[in-house]
Amino acid sequence: MYIYDSVKKEKVEFHSIEKNRAKIYVCGPTVYDDSHLGHARSAIAFDLLHRVLKANDYEVIMTKNFTDIDDKIIKKMYETSRTLEDITSEYITAYKNDMQTLNVLENTIEPKATQNLEIMKEMINNLISKDCAYITSDGVYFDTSKDEHYGSISNRASDENSIARVESNKEKRNQSDFALWKFTKENDVEFEANFGNGRPGWHIECSAMIKEHLAYKDTPYQIDIHGGGADLIFPHHENEAAQTRCSSNQDLAKYWMHNGFVNIDGEKMSKSLGNSFFLKDVLKSYSGEVIRFYLMTTHYRANFNFNEEDLISSKKRLDKLYRVKKRVYGASASTVNKEFKQNLLNALNDDINTSKALSIIDEMISNANDKLDANAKDKAFKKELIANIEFIQNILGIATFDAYSYFQFGINENDKEKIEDLIAKRTEAKKDKNFELSDKIRDELTQMQISIMDTANGVVWEKL
């Protein structure tokens, strides 16, 4: 299996620190608002990594943190008169629900910053004792000059634009030094610490949580893979790596992986979606699986230009897979086709090459339709096809819906009840040999743009 290492800037063969075990830490959201498409992109990218590693027989310890203490959260507290826990618990729940809708596998560990303050303070004290950190009037800072490898993650040691956005502190030893701990200010959240009451800086939380929950102790690297959005490479990941090197004398991660940005093409977004970046708004019009499939059509490292025109085209492509699934409705699975499985796995083992993987699935769909057209009663092929689709479900997280319920998306519960009621009445009419009423009900359903099909497993329906 090959992955692209953001630090080495090349594809490298993946070798885990411990055989058949992969420890992964992905930077999660700051929970002050609803999830946006950037969150979805990152979550799906690393969910695919999770699934592909599992398919290669790795035990995966997938960790994603929640930043539940931050300037934006504090601002929202004072704007809304709500508690920090009230705000963060709401958005953590909303985020988890969104990820479930996108078919993202559950994380093994989900640490929160506020639950790991002691390990952060311990790490800061360790850095102070080594003179790698120092105390000023407004907080505790990391001395970047004490890390000879500072800049090795991003291949730059400073960012003038980034530094310019931060309030200048003349007490800093170096312009690139960053806050490990911020002392209490007015309208702030405060935690006790021996070096001064306040709250942690952003960068320290990830280093501390990796050390607490994941780190190997007697190896050059604490974890196998550290991931996140490309915007985190500098300064966040650079600073994390520096803290860990100076505190633990280990490199934070053996491999670094980053996903590309999501851009919104406003000209091609509908009025219903507008230019909204929020996932919840897109999910009103499209199912989570359609969004997932669309986001997978571009390689995870590339920037993604999100527009509704392409989203609709992508949905039509996914529809074809479900139409094949409909053609084998009710069949049980046998064994996945070895060649198909290996081809799909080979594509994904090449740095999660979803474009190639989806083209392999397109070819499978075309061949399946040809075979079913030639012999619709080929039970052995149908069973193999079901097994192929189940493998797709497991490794890509798509085609998970019932073949008919997928095409029911967008119908509200009241209309569903009405449709089910009409189908029940039609079934009774057919039992009573009242074919006139049966046909009348079918016509009524057709006018509602509902197609029905009598199968060995009962009546199934979908939206036309």
Beta strands, then each sheet from edge to edge (+ up, - down):
strand 1: 2-5
strand 2: 10-13
strand 3: 21-26
strand 4: 59-64
strand 5: 133-135
strand 6: 139-142
strand 7: 178-183
strand 8: 198-200
strand 9: 221-229
strand 10: 251-259
strand 11: 262-264
strand 12: 304-306
strand 13: 450-455
strand 14: 458-463
sheet 1: 1+ 2-
sheet 2: 4+ 3+ 9+ 10+
sheet 3: 5+ 6- 7+ 8-
sheet 4: 11+ 12+
sheet 5: 13+ 14-
end
